[in-house]
Amino acid sequence: MRRSEFNRAVAEEFGSGYGAVLLRDLVLPAVGGRTAEEALAAGTSPREVWLALCAETDVPRERWYGVGLPAPVK
């Protein structure tokens, strides 16, 4: 997962406003007790942060994978 895909996934799942709050404020135990922003800045992969964010916010598992990908070009 690229950072752009991560950002798109967060916006699609949580909305841009609430997503920004989650990235800044929600502490994620799965990535060392850091916020998503801190974990990304420390070099944690966007995929790992995305999965930690999904787990911590109870996103249904069927929405954990494949999100954030751009629509196929026709």
mmCIF file of the N, C-alpha and C atoms, coordinates in Angstrom:
data_MODEL
# 
_entry.id   MODEL 
# 
loop_
_atom_site.group_PDB 
_atom_site.id 
_atom_site.type_symbol 
_atom_site.label_atom_id 
_atom_site.label_alt_id 
_atom_site.label_comp_id 
_atom_site.label_asym_id 
_atom_site.label_entity_id 
_atom_site.label_seq_id 
_atom_site.pdbx_PDB_ins_code 
_atom_site.Cartn_x 
_atom_site.Cartn_y 
_atom_site.Cartn_z 
_atom_site.occupancy 
_atom_site.B_iso_or_equiv 
_atom_site.pdbx_formal_charge 
_atom_site.auth_seq_id 
_atom_site.auth_comp_id 
_atom_site.auth_asym_id 
_atom_site.auth_atom_id 
_atom_site.pdbx_PDB_model_num 
ATOM 1   N N  . MET A 1 1  ? 0.857   -1.177 0.000   1.00 0.00 ? 1  MET A N  1 
ATOM 2   C CA . MET A 1 1  ? 0.000   0.000  0.000   1.00 0.00 ? 1  MET A CA 1 
ATOM 3   C C  . MET A 1 1  ? 0.899   1.234  0.000   1.00 0.00 ? 1  MET A C  1 
ATOM 4   N N  . ARG A 1 2  ? 0.644   2.106  -0.947  1.00 0.00 ? 2  ARG A N  1 
ATOM 5   C CA . ARG A 1 2  ? 1.382   3.369  -1.009  1.00 0.00 ? 2  ARG A CA 1 
ATOM 6   C C  . ARG A 1 2  ? 0.732   4.381  -0.078  1.00 0.00 ? 2  ARG A C  1 
ATOM 7   N N  . ARG A 1 3  ? 1.475   5.429  0.216   1.00 0.00 ? 3  ARG A N  1 
ATOM 8   C CA . ARG A 1 3  ? 0.934   6.465  1.115   1.00 0.00 ? 3  ARG A CA 1 
ATOM 9   C C  . ARG A 1 3  ? -0.308  7.107  0.501   1.00 0.00 ? 3  ARG A C  1 
ATOM 10  N N  . SER A 1 4  ? -0.306  7.322  -0.797  1.00 0.00 ? 4  SER A N  1 
ATOM 11  C CA . SER A 1 4  ? -1.486  7.917  -1.448  1.00 0.00 ? 4  SER A CA 1 
ATOM 12  C C  . SER A 1 4  ? -2.700  6.991  -1.313  1.00 0.00 ? 4  SER A C  1 
ATOM 13  N N  . GLU A 1 5  ? -2.490  5.689  -1.415  1.00 0.00 ? 5  GLU A N  1 
ATOM 14  C CA . GLU A 1 5  ? -3.577  4.727  -1.240  1.00 0.00 ? 5  GLU A CA 1 
ATOM 15  C C  . GLU A 1 5  ? -4.065  4.727  0.206   1.00 0.00 ? 5  GLU A C  1 
ATOM 16  N N  . PHE A 1 6  ? -3.123  4.853  1.138   1.00 0.00 ? 6  PHE A N  1 
ATOM 17  C CA . PHE A 1 6  ? -3.479  4.942  2.553   1.00 0.00 ? 6  PHE A CA 1 
ATOM 18  C C  . PHE A 1 6  ? -4.369  6.164  2.789   1.00 0.00 ? 6  PHE A C  1 
ATOM 19  N N  . ASN A 1 7  ? -3.943  7.310  2.271   1.00 0.00 ? 7  ASN A N  1 
ATOM 20  C CA . ASN A 1 7  ? -4.712  8.545  2.458   1.00 0.00 ? 7  ASN A CA 1 
ATOM 21  C C  . ASN A 1 7  ? -6.112  8.419  1.852   1.00 0.00 ? 7  ASN A C  1 
ATOM 22  N N  . ARG A 1 8  ? -6.211  7.811  0.680   1.00 0.00 ? 8  ARG A N  1 
ATOM 23  C CA . ARG A 1 8  ? -7.500  7.609  0.023   1.00 0.00 ? 8  ARG A CA 1 
ATOM 24  C C  . ARG A 1 8  ? -8.372  6.671  0.850   1.00 0.00 ? 8  ARG A C  1 
ATOM 25  N N  . ALA A 1 9  ? -7.779  5.609  1.371   1.00 0.00 ? 9  ALA A N  1 
ATOM 26  C CA . ALA A 1 9  ? -8.535  4.647  2.188   1.00 0.00 ? 9  ALA A CA 1 
ATOM 27  C C  . ALA A 1 9  ? -9.086  5.303  3.448   1.00 0.00 ? 9  ALA A C  1 
ATOM 28  N N  . VAL A 1 10 ? -8.261  6.117  4.098   1.00 0.00 ? 10 VAL A N  1 
ATOM 29  C CA . VAL A 1 10 ? -8.713  6.814  5.313   1.00 0.00 ? 10 VAL A CA 1 
ATOM 30  C C  . VAL A 1 10 ? -9.872  7.745  4.982   1.00 0.00 ? 10 VAL A C  1 
ATOM 31  N N  . ALA A 1 11 ? -9.743  8.506  3.904   1.00 0.00 ? 11 ALA A N  1 
ATOM 32  C CA . ALA A 1 11 ? -10.802 9.437  3.515   1.00 0.00 ? 11 ALA A CA 1 
ATOM 33  C C  . ALA A 1 11 ? -12.084 8.701  3.151   1.00 0.00 ? 11 ALA A C  1 
ATOM 34  N N  . GLU A 1 12 ? -11.964 7.569  2.447   1.00 0.00 ? 12 GLU A N  1 
ATOM 35  C CA . GLU A 1 12 ? -13.147 6.810  2.054   1.00 0.00 ? 12 GLU A CA 1 
ATOM 36  C C  . GLU A 1 12 ? -13.833 6.154  3.250   1.00 0.00 ? 12 GLU A C  1 
ATOM 37  N N  . GLU A 1 13 ? -13.048 5.655  4.189   1.00 0.00 ? 13 GLU A N  1 
ATOM 38  C CA . GLU A 1 13 ? -13.624 4.932  5.331   1.00 0.00 ? 13 GLU A CA 1 
ATOM 39  C C  . GLU A 1 13 ? -14.154 5.881  6.403   1.00 0.00 ? 13 GLU A C  1 
ATOM 40  N N  . PHE A 1 14 ? -13.428 6.962  6.683   1.00 0.00 ? 14 PHE A N  1 
ATOM 41  C CA . PHE A 1 14 ? -13.756 7.816  7.829   1.00 0.00 ? 14 PHE A CA 1 
ATOM 42  C C  . PHE A 1 14 ? -14.179 9.231  7.449   1.00 0.00 ? 14 PHE A C  1 
ATOM 43  N N  . GLY A 1 15 ? -13.998 9.610  6.187   1.00 0.00 ? 15 GLY A N  1 
ATOM 44  C CA . GLY A 1 15 ? -14.220 10.997 5.803   1.00 0.00 ? 15 GLY A CA 1 
ATOM 45  C C  . GLY A 1 15 ? -12.943 11.783 6.055   1.00 0.00 ? 15 GLY A C  1 
ATOM 46  N N  . SER A 1 16 ? -12.757 12.851 5.315   1.00 0.00 ? 16 SER A N  1 
ATOM 47  C CA . SER A 1 16 ? -11.484 13.576 5.430   1.00 0.00 ? 16 SER A CA 1 
ATOM 48  C C  . SER A 1 16 ? -11.331 14.271 6.775   1.00 0.00 ? 16 SER A C  1 
ATOM 49  N N  . GLY A 1 17 ? -12.396 14.841 7.323   1.00 0.00 ? 17 GLY A N  1 
ATOM 50  C CA . GLY A 1 17 ? -12.295 15.535 8.612   1.00 0.00 ? 17 GLY A CA 1 
ATOM 51  C C  . GLY A 1 17 ? -12.037 14.595 9.776   1.00 0.00 ? 17 GLY A C  1 
ATOM 52  N N  . TYR A 1 18 ? -12.914 13.596 9.929   1.00 0.00 ? 18 TYR A N  1 
ATOM 53  C CA . TYR A 1 18 ? -12.762 12.648 11.029  1.00 0.00 ? 18 TYR A CA 1 
ATOM 54  C C  . TYR A 1 18 ? -11.505 11.807 10.853  1.00 0.00 ? 18 TYR A C  1 
ATOM 55  N N  . GLY A 1 19 ? -11.184 11.466 9.604   1.00 0.00 ? 19 GLY A N  1 
ATOM 56  C CA . GLY A 1 19 ? -9.960  10.707 9.341   1.00 0.00 ? 19 GLY A CA 1 
ATOM 57  C C  . GLY A 1 19 ? -8.729  11.453 9.818   1.00 0.00 ? 19 GLY A C  1 
ATOM 58  N N  . ALA A 1 20 ? -8.680  12.761 9.579   1.00 0.00 ? 20 ALA A N  1 
ATOM 59  C CA . ALA A 1 20 ? -7.539  13.567 10.029  1.00 0.00 ? 20 ALA A CA 1 
ATOM 60  C C  . ALA A 1 20 ? -7.422  13.553 11.547  1.00 0.00 ? 20 ALA A C  1 
ATOM 61  N N  . VAL A 1 21 ? -8.554  13.603 12.233  1.00 0.00 ? 21 VAL A N  1 
ATOM 62  C CA . VAL A 1 21 ? -8.547  13.552 13.697  1.00 0.00 ? 21 VAL A CA 1 
ATOM 63  C C  . VAL A 1 21 ? -8.019  12.205 14.177  1.00 0.00 ? 21 VAL A C  1 
ATOM 64  N N  . LEU A 1 22 ? -8.491  11.121 13.563  1.00 0.00 ? 22 LEU A N  1 
ATOM 65  C CA . LEU A 1 22 ? -8.016  9.791  13.952  1.00 0.00 ? 22 LEU A CA 1 
ATOM 66  C C  . LEU A 1 22 ? -6.510  9.654  13.754  1.00 0.00 ? 22 LEU A C  1 
ATOM 67  N N  . LEU A 1 23 ? -6.015  10.108 12.611  1.00 0.00 ? 23 LEU A N  1 
ATOM 68  C CA . LEU A 1 23 ? -4.581  9.993  12.329  1.00 0.00 ? 23 LEU A CA 1 
ATOM 69  C C  . LEU A 1 23 ? -3.752  10.765 13.339  1.00 0.00 ? 23 LEU A C  1 
ATOM 70  N N  . ARG A 1 24 ? -4.263  11.887 13.775  1.00 0.00 ? 24 ARG A N  1 
ATOM 71  C CA . ARG A 1 24 ? -3.525  12.754 14.691  1.00 0.00 ? 24 ARG A CA 1 
ATOM 72  C C  . ARG A 1 24 ? -3.649  12.329 16.160  1.00 0.00 ? 24 ARG A C  1 
ATOM 73  N N  . ASP A 1 25 ? -4.832  11.830 16.558  1.00 0.00 ? 25 ASP A N  1 
ATOM 74  C CA . ASP A 1 25 ? -5.112  11.666 17.985  1.00 0.00 ? 25 ASP A CA 1 
ATOM 75  C C  . ASP A 1 25 ? -5.228  10.233 18.500  1.00 0.00 ? 25 ASP A C  1 
ATOM 76  N N  . LEU A 1 26 ? -5.626  9.291  17.660  1.00 0.00 ? 26 LEU A N  1 
ATOM 77  C CA . LEU A 1 26 ? -5.876  7.928  18.134  1.00 0.00 ? 26 LEU A CA 1 
ATOM 78  C C  . LEU A 1 26 ? -4.568  7.166  18.290  1.00 0.00 ? 26 LEU A C  1 
ATOM 79  N N  . VAL A 1 27 ? -4.296  6.699  19.493  1.00 0.00 ? 27 VAL A N  1 
ATOM 80  C CA . VAL A 1 27 ? -3.103  5.898  19.766  1.00 0.00 ? 27 VAL A CA 1 
ATOM 81  C C  . VAL A 1 27 ? -3.377  4.458  19.363  1.00 0.00 ? 27 VAL A C  1 
ATOM 82  N N  . LEU A 1 28 ? -2.458  3.900  18.581  1.00 0.00 ? 28 LEU A N  1 
ATOM 83  C CA . LEU A 1 28 ? -2.609  2.552  18.037  1.00 0.00 ? 28 LEU A CA 1 
ATOM 84  C C  . LEU A 1 28 ? -1.593  1.611  18.695  1.00 0.00 ? 28 LEU A C  1 
ATOM 85  N N  . PRO A 1 29 ? -2.037  0.750  19.620  1.00 0.00 ? 29 PRO A N  1 
ATOM 86  C CA . PRO A 1 29 ? -1.111  -0.170 20.277  1.00 0.00 ? 29 PRO A CA 1 
ATOM 87  C C  . PRO A 1 29 ? -0.337  -1.064 19.307  1.00 0.00 ? 29 PRO A C  1 
ATOM 88  N N  . ALA A 1 30 ? -0.960  -1.428 18.198  1.00 0.00 ? 30 ALA A N  1 
ATOM 89  C CA . ALA A 1 30 ? -0.325  -2.354 17.246  1.00 0.00 ? 30 ALA A CA 1 
ATOM 90  C C  . ALA A 1 30 ? 0.889   -1.763 16.541  1.00 0.00 ? 30 ALA A C  1 
ATOM 91  N N  . VAL A 1 31 ? 1.054   -0.454 16.601  1.00 0.00 ? 31 VAL A N  1 
ATOM 92  C CA . VAL A 1 31 ? 2.223   0.175  15.969  1.00 0.00 ? 31 VAL A CA 1 
ATOM 93  C C  . VAL A 1 31 ? 3.066   0.900  17.022  1.00 0.00 ? 31 VAL A C  1 
ATOM 94  N N  . GLY A 1 32 ? 3.181   0.264  18.170  1.00 0.00 ? 32 GLY A N  1 
ATOM 95  C CA . GLY A 1 32 ? 4.070   0.774  19.209  1.00 0.00 ? 32 GLY A CA 1 
ATOM 96  C C  . GLY A 1 32 ? 3.489   1.863  20.083  1.00 0.00 ? 32 GLY A C  1 
ATOM 97  N N  . GLY A 1 33 ? 2.175   1.929  20.172  1.00 0.00 ? 33 GLY A N  1 
ATOM 98  C CA . GLY A 1 33 ? 1.556   2.941  21.023  1.00 0.00 ? 33 GLY A CA 1 
ATOM 99  C C  . GLY A 1 33 ? 1.710   4.347  20.459  1.00 0.00 ? 33 GLY A C  1 
ATOM 100 N N  . ARG A 1 34 ? 1.800   4.436  19.151  1.00 0.00 ? 34 ARG A N  1 
ATOM 101 C CA . ARG A 1 34 ? 1.918   5.729  18.474  1.00 0.00 ? 34 ARG A CA 1 
ATOM 102 C C  . ARG A 1 34 ? 0.597   6.054  17.776  1.00 0.00 ? 34 ARG A C  1 
ATOM 103 N N  . THR A 1 35 ? 0.457   7.321  17.418  1.00 0.00 ? 35 THR A N  1 
ATOM 104 C CA . THR A 1 35 ? -0.649  7.678  16.539  1.00 0.00 ? 35 THR A CA 1 
ATOM 105 C C  . THR A 1 35 ? -0.268  7.248  15.127  1.00 0.00 ? 35 THR A C  1 
ATOM 106 N N  . ALA A 1 36 ? -1.229  7.250  14.225  1.00 0.00 ? 36 ALA A N  1 
ATOM 107 C CA . ALA A 1 36 ? -0.938  6.895  12.832  1.00 0.00 ? 36 ALA A CA 1 
ATOM 108 C C  . ALA A 1 36 ? 0.085   7.852  12.236  1.00 0.00 ? 36 ALA A C  1 
ATOM 109 N N  . GLU A 1 37 ? -0.065  9.147  12.504  1.00 0.00 ? 37 GLU A N  1 
ATOM 110 C CA . GLU A 1 37 ? 0.899   10.126 11.986  1.00 0.00 ? 37 GLU A CA 1 
ATOM 111 C C  . GLU A 1 37 ? 2.301   9.842  12.501  1.00 0.00 ? 37 GLU A C  1 
ATOM 112 N N  . GLU A 1 38 ? 2.423   9.559  13.808  1.00 0.00 ? 38 GLU A N  1 
ATOM 113 C CA . GLU A 1 38 ? 3.730   9.272  14.393  1.00 0.00 ? 38 GLU A CA 1 
ATOM 114 C C  . GLU A 1 38 ? 4.330   8.003  13.815  1.00 0.00 ? 38 GLU A C  1 
ATOM 115 N N  . ALA A 1 39 ? 3.499   6.983  13.648  1.00 0.00 ? 39 ALA A N  1 
ATOM 116 C CA . ALA A 1 39 ? 3.992   5.711  13.114  1.00 0.00 ? 39 ALA A CA 1 
ATOM 117 C C  . ALA A 1 39 ? 4.484   5.879  11.677  1.00 0.00 ? 39 ALA A C  1 
ATOM 118 N N  . LEU A 1 40 ? 3.728   6.592  10.862  1.00 0.00 ? 40 LEU A N  1 
ATOM 119 C CA . LEU A 1 40 ? 4.155   6.822  9.481   1.00 0.00 ? 40 LEU A CA 1 
ATOM 120 C C  . LEU A 1 40 ? 5.449   7.625  9.433   1.00 0.00 ? 40 LEU A C  1 
ATOM 121 N N  . ALA A 1 41 ? 5.548   8.640  10.279  1.00 0.00 ? 41 ALA A N  1 
ATOM 122 C CA . ALA A 1 41 ? 6.759   9.467  10.324  1.00 0.00 ? 41 ALA A CA 1 
ATOM 123 C C  . ALA A 1 41 ? 7.966   8.655  10.775  1.00 0.00 ? 41 ALA A C  1 
ATOM 124 N N  . ALA A 1 42 ? 7.731   7.634  11.603  1.00 0.00 ? 42 ALA A N  1 
ATOM 125 C CA . ALA A 1 42 ? 8.817   6.782  12.101  1.00 0.00 ? 42 ALA A CA 1 
ATOM 126 C C  . ALA A 1 42 ? 9.193   5.686  11.108  1.00 0.00 ? 42 ALA A C  1 
ATOM 127 N N  . GLY A 1 43 ? 8.475   5.618  9.978   1.00 0.00 ? 43 GLY A N  1 
ATOM 128 C CA . GLY A 1 43 ? 8.823   4.645  8.952   1.00 0.00 ? 43 GLY A CA 1 
ATOM 129 C C  . GLY A 1 43 ? 7.987   3.386  8.917   1.00 0.00 ? 43 GLY A C  1 
ATOM 130 N N  . THR A 1 44 ? 6.945   3.311  9.728   1.00 0.00 ? 44 THR A N  1 
ATOM 131 C CA . THR A 1 44 ? 6.047   2.158  9.679   1.00 0.00 ? 44 THR A CA 1 
ATOM 132 C C  . THR A 1 44 ? 5.318   2.172  8.341   1.00 0.00 ? 44 THR A C  1 
ATOM 133 N N  . SER A 1 45 ? 5.143   1.018  7.735   1.00 0.00 ? 45 SER A N  1 
ATOM 134 C CA . SER A 1 45 ? 4.508   0.957  6.419   1.00 0.00 ? 45 SER A CA 1 
ATOM 135 C C  . SER A 1 45 ? 3.051   1.418  6.508   1.00 0.00 ? 45 SER A C  1 
ATOM 136 N N  . PRO A 1 46 ? 2.592   2.104  5.473   1.00 0.00 ? 46 PRO A N  1 
ATOM 137 C CA . PRO A 1 46 ? 1.187   2.522  5.459   1.00 0.00 ? 46 PRO A CA 1 
ATOM 138 C C  . PRO A 1 46 ? 0.224   1.348  5.619   1.00 0.00 ? 46 PRO A C  1 
ATOM 139 N N  . ARG A 1 47 ? 0.540   0.187  5.045   1.00 0.00 ? 47 ARG A N  1 
ATOM 140 C CA . ARG A 1 47 ? -0.325  -0.991 5.180   1.00 0.00 ? 47 ARG A CA 1 
ATOM 141 C C  . ARG A 1 47 ? -0.451  -1.393 6.652   1.00 0.00 ? 47 ARG A C  1 
ATOM 142 N N  . GLU A 1 48 ? 0.668   -1.425 7.359   1.00 0.00 ? 48 GLU A N  1 
ATOM 143 C CA . GLU A 1 48 ? 0.635   -1.804 8.773   1.00 0.00 ? 48 GLU A CA 1 
ATOM 144 C C  . GLU A 1 48 ? -0.178  -0.808 9.592   1.00 0.00 ? 48 GLU A C  1 
ATOM 145 N N  . VAL A 1 49 ? -0.014  0.465  9.298   1.00 0.00 ? 49 VAL A N  1 
ATOM 146 C CA . VAL A 1 49 ? -0.772  1.497  10.013  1.00 0.00 ? 49 VAL A CA 1 
ATOM 147 C C  . VAL A 1 49 ? -2.255  1.382  9.673   1.00 0.00 ? 49 VAL A C  1 
ATOM 148 N N  . TRP A 1 50 ? -2.570  1.144  8.394   1.00 0.00 ? 50 TRP A N  1 
ATOM 149 C CA . TRP A 1 50 ? -3.966  0.991  7.981   1.00 0.00 ? 50 TRP A CA 1 
ATOM 150 C C  . TRP A 1 50 ? -4.619  -0.167 8.723   1.00 0.00 ? 50 TRP A C  1 
ATOM 151 N N  . LEU A 1 51 ? -3.957  -1.308 8.789   1.00 0.00 ? 51 LEU A N  1 
ATOM 152 C CA . LEU A 1 51 ? -4.525  -2.469 9.474   1.00 0.00 ? 51 LEU A CA 1 
ATOM 153 C C  . LEU A 1 51 ? -4.708  -2.204 10.961  1.00 0.00 ? 51 LEU A C  1 
ATOM 154 N N  . ALA A 1 52 ? -3.752  -1.517 11.577  1.00 0.00 ? 52 ALA A N  1 
ATOM 155 C CA . ALA A 1 52 ? -3.871  -1.154 12.996  1.00 0.00 ? 52 ALA A CA 1 
ATOM 156 C C  . ALA A 1 52 ? -5.046  -0.206 13.209  1.00 0.00 ? 52 ALA A C  1 
ATOM 157 N N  . LEU A 1 53 ? -5.205  0.750  12.315  1.00 0.00 ? 53 LEU A N  1 
ATOM 158 C CA . LEU A 1 53 ? -6.311  1.706  12.402  1.00 0.00 ? 53 LEU A CA 1 
ATOM 159 C C  . LEU A 1 53 ? -7.651  0.995  12.250  1.00 0.00 ? 53 LEU A C  1 
ATOM 160 N N  . CYS A 1 54 ? -7.730  0.078  11.294  1.00 0.00 ? 54 CYS A N  1 
ATOM 161 C CA . CYS A 1 54 ? -8.963  -0.697 11.103  1.00 0.00 ? 54 CYS A CA 1 
ATOM 162 C C  . CYS A 1 54 ? -9.310  -1.513 12.338  1.00 0.00 ? 54 CYS A C  1 
ATOM 163 N N  . ALA A 1 55 ? -8.321  -2.183 12.889  1.00 0.00 ? 55 ALA A N  1 
ATOM 164 C CA . ALA A 1 55 ? -8.561  -3.022 14.071  1.00 0.00 ? 55 ALA A CA 1 
ATOM 165 C C  . ALA A 1 55 ? -9.014  -2.181 15.264  1.00 0.00 ? 55 ALA A C  1 
ATOM 166 N N  . GLU A 1 56 ? -8.369  -1.062 15.461  1.00 0.00 ? 56 GLU A N  1 
ATOM 167 C CA . GLU A 1 56 ? -8.656  -0.224 16.629  1.00 0.00 ? 56 GLU A CA 1 
ATOM 168 C C  . GLU A 1 56 ? -10.024 0.454  16.533  1.00 0.00 ? 56 GLU A C  1 
ATOM 169 N N  . THR A 1 57 ? -10.498 0.703  15.328  1.00 0.00 ? 57 THR A N  1 
ATOM 170 C CA . THR A 1 57 ? -11.778 1.402  15.148  1.00 0.00 ? 57 THR A CA 1 
ATOM 171 C C  . THR A 1 57 ? -12.918 0.467  14.744  1.00 0.00 ? 57 THR A C  1 
ATOM 172 N N  . ASP A 1 58 ? -12.667 -0.832 14.815  1.00 0.00 ? 58 ASP A N  1 
ATOM 173 C CA . ASP A 1 58 ? -13.696 -1.843 14.532  1.00 0.00 ? 58 ASP A CA 1 
ATOM 174 C C  . ASP A 1 58 ? -14.276 -1.766 13.119  1.00 0.00 ? 58 ASP A C  1 
ATOM 175 N N  . VAL A 1 59 ? -13.416 -1.457 12.156  1.00 0.00 ? 59 VAL A N  1 
ATOM 176 C CA . VAL A 1 59 ? -13.837 -1.518 10.750  1.00 0.00 ? 59 VAL A CA 1 
ATOM 177 C C  . VAL A 1 59 ? -14.045 -2.991 10.409  1.00 0.00 ? 59 VAL A C  1 
ATOM 178 N N  . PRO A 1 60 ? -15.162 -3.342 9.786   1.00 0.00 ? 60 PRO A N  1 
ATOM 179 C CA . PRO A 1 60 ? -15.387 -4.748 9.415   1.00 0.00 ? 60 PRO A CA 1 
ATOM 180 C C  . PRO A 1 60 ? -14.254 -5.276 8.531   1.00 0.00 ? 60 PRO A C  1 
ATOM 181 N N  . ARG A 1 61 ? -13.844 -6.504 8.779   1.00 0.00 ? 61 ARG A N  1 
ATOM 182 C CA . ARG A 1 61 ? -12.699 -7.096 8.065   1.00 0.00 ? 61 ARG A CA 1 
ATOM 183 C C  . ARG A 1 61 ? -12.840 -7.073 6.543   1.00 0.00 ? 61 ARG A C  1 
ATOM 184 N N  . GLU A 1 62 ? -14.061 -7.150 6.050   1.00 0.00 ? 62 GLU A N  1 
ATOM 185 C CA . GLU A 1 62 ? -14.220 -7.149 4.594   1.00 0.00 ? 62 GLU A CA 1 
ATOM 186 C C  . GLU A 1 62 ? -13.820 -5.810 3.972   1.00 0.00 ? 62 GLU A C  1 
ATOM 187 N N  . ARG A 1 63 ? -13.645 -4.771 4.797   1.00 0.00 ? 63 ARG A N  1 
ATOM 188 C CA . ARG A 1 63 ? -13.219 -3.470 4.272   1.00 0.00 ? 63 ARG A CA 1 
ATOM 189 C C  . ARG A 1 63 ? -11.750 -3.177 4.570   1.00 0.00 ? 63 ARG A C  1 
ATOM 190 N N  . TRP A 1 64 ? -11.007 -4.138 5.097   1.00 0.00 ? 64 TRP A N  1 
ATOM 191 C CA . TRP A 1 64 ? -9.595  -3.914 5.420   1.00 0.00 ? 64 TRP A CA 1 
ATOM 192 C C  . TRP A 1 64 ? -8.701  -3.975 4.189   1.00 0.00 ? 64 TRP A C  1 
ATOM 193 N N  . TYR A 1 65 ? -9.067  -4.750 3.194   1.00 0.00 ? 65 TYR A N  1 
ATOM 194 C CA . TYR A 1 65 ? -8.179  -5.034 2.066   1.00 0.00 ? 65 TYR A CA 1 
ATOM 195 C C  . TYR A 1 65 ? -8.727  -4.461 0.774   1.00 0.00 ? 65 TYR A C  1 
ATOM 196 N N  . GLY A 1 66 ? -7.838  -3.952 -0.049  1.00 0.00 ? 66 GLY A N  1 
ATOM 197 C CA . GLY A 1 66 ? -8.223  -3.468 -1.359  1.00 0.00 ? 66 GLY A CA 1 
ATOM 198 C C  . GLY A 1 66 ? -8.755  -2.052 -1.409  1.00 0.00 ? 66 GLY A C  1 
ATOM 199 N N  . VAL A 1 67 ? -8.911  -1.426 -0.255  1.00 0.00 ? 67 VAL A N  1 
ATOM 200 C CA . VAL A 1 67 ? -9.392  -0.048 -0.253  1.00 0.00 ? 67 VAL A CA 1 
ATOM 201 C C  . VAL A 1 67 ? -8.258  0.905  -0.589  1.00 0.00 ? 67 VAL A C  1 
ATOM 202 N N  . GLY A 1 68 ? -8.619  2.050  -1.069  1.00 0.00 ? 68 GLY A N  1 
ATOM 203 C CA . GLY A 1 68 ? -7.615  3.058  -1.384  1.00 0.00 ? 68 GLY A CA 1 
ATOM 204 C C  . GLY A 1 68 ? -7.026  2.939  -2.769  1.00 0.00 ? 68 GLY A C  1 
ATOM 205 N N  . LEU A 1 69 ? -7.348  1.849  -3.471  1.00 0.00 ? 69 LEU A N  1 
ATOM 206 C CA . LEU A 1 69 ? -6.810  1.683  -4.814  1.00 0.00 ? 69 LEU A CA 1 
ATOM 207 C C  . LEU A 1 69 ? -7.576  2.595  -5.769  1.00 0.00 ? 69 LEU A C  1 
ATOM 208 N N  . PRO A 1 70 ? -6.870  3.206  -6.700  1.00 0.00 ? 70 PRO A N  1 
ATOM 209 C CA . PRO A 1 70 ? -7.581  4.047  -7.665  1.00 0.00 ? 70 PRO A CA 1 
ATOM 210 C C  . PRO A 1 70 ? -8.505  3.212  -8.543  1.00 0.00 ? 70 PRO A C  1 
ATOM 211 N N  . ALA A 1 71 ? -9.538  3.846  -9.040  1.00 0.00 ? 71 ALA A N  1 
ATOM 212 C CA . ALA A 1 71 ? -10.463 3.152  -9.943  1.00 0.00 ? 71 ALA A CA 1 
ATOM 213 C C  . ALA A 1 71 ? -9.726  2.768  -11.208 1.00 0.00 ? 71 ALA A C  1 
ATOM 214 N N  . PRO A 1 72 ? -10.035 1.601  -11.762 1.00 0.00 ? 72 PRO A N  1 
ATOM 215 C CA . PRO A 1 72 ? -9.349  1.182  -12.996 1.00 0.00 ? 72 PRO A CA 1 
ATOM 216 C C  . PRO A 1 72 ? -9.642  2.148  -14.137 1.00 0.00 ? 72 PRO A C  1 
ATOM 217 N N  . VAL A 1 73 ? -8.644  2.358  -14.954 1.00 0.00 ? 73 VAL A N  1 
ATOM 218 C CA . VAL A 1 73 ? -8.796  3.223  -16.122 1.00 0.00 ? 73 VAL A CA 1 
ATOM 219 C C  . VAL A 1 73 ? -9.491  2.437  -17.217 1.00 0.00 ? 73 VAL A C  1 
ATOM 220 N N  . LYS A 1 74 ? -10.482 3.040  -17.831 1.00 0.00 ? 74 LYS A N  1 
ATOM 221 C CA . LYS A 1 74 ? -11.240 2.343  -18.882 1.00 0.00 ? 74 LYS A CA 1 
ATOM 222 C C  . LYS A 1 74 ? -10.703 2.686  -20.240 1.00 0.00 ? 74 LYS A C  1 
# 
